[in-house]
Amino acid sequence: MAKLRPLGDKILIKRVEAETKTKSGIVLPDAAKEKPKRGKVLSVGEGRRTDKGERVALSVKKGDEVIFASYAGTEIKLDGEELMIMSEDDVLAIVE
């Protein structure tokens, strides 16, 4: 995979695969699947700058699994993989 380093407070995320079955065992067709709102952080920017020019570190780091807003980020394709670039503000939680 090509190297991609987000700028500022941006993060690079790869979505986790959507569930193909419900908890009760019903197999979902592709049309019924929602795009997952969960992903793994592949890379992070250096952090945002304050009005005084100081750098504020991000709360997420490479390897974190996160939950993000439904319509967050920009989808990109890199070396055949579908990835997302989004602002840290679009991340709702870190899965622990």
KALINPE-V956434 format. One record per pair of residues at least 6 apart in sequence whose ideal C-beta (glycine too) atoms are under 8 Angstrom apart, sorted by sequence separation. I is the first residue (numbers start at 1). J is the second residue. If there is no record, write none. Layout:
i: [I/I]
j: [J/J]
This chain:
i: [6/21/22/49/50/60/76/77/20/21/48/49/75/76/4/20/47/48/75/76/19/46/47/75/76/47/74/47/73/74/72/73/74/20/45/73/19/44/72/73/18/72/18/44/68/18/44/73/18/44/68/72/17/41/43/72/15/16/41/42/15/41/69/16/41/68/15/16/40/41/68/69/15/16/40/41/67/68/14/40/41/66/67/13/14/39/40/66/67/13/38/39/66/13/14/38/60/66/67/12/13/38/39/59/65/66/11/12/37/38/58/64/65/12/37/60/64/11/12/37/59/11/37/10/11/60/10/59/9/6/8/5/6/7/8/9/4/6/7/8/9/5/8/48/8/42/39/11/9/11/16/13/13/38/13/14/15/14/14/15/13/14/12/13/12/13/12/13/4/11/10/11/2/10/11/1/2/10/11/1/9/10/4/6/9/1/9/11]
j: [12/27/28/55/56/66/82/83/27/28/55/56/82/83/12/28/55/56/83/84/28/55/56/84/85/57/84/58/84/85/84/85/86/33/58/86/33/58/86/87/33/87/34/60/84/35/61/90/36/62/86/90/36/60/62/91/35/36/61/62/36/62/90/38/63/90/38/39/63/64/91/92/39/40/64/65/91/92/39/65/66/91/92/39/40/65/66/92/93/40/65/66/93/41/42/66/88/94/95/41/42/67/68/88/94/95/41/42/67/68/88/94/95/43/68/91/95/43/44/69/91/44/70/44/45/94/45/94/45/43/45/43/44/45/46/47/43/45/46/47/48/45/48/88/49/83/84/58/58/60/65/66/68/95/73/81/82/82/83/84/83/84/83/84/84/85/85/86/78/85/85/86/78/86/87/78/79/87/88/79/87/88/83/85/88/81/89/91]
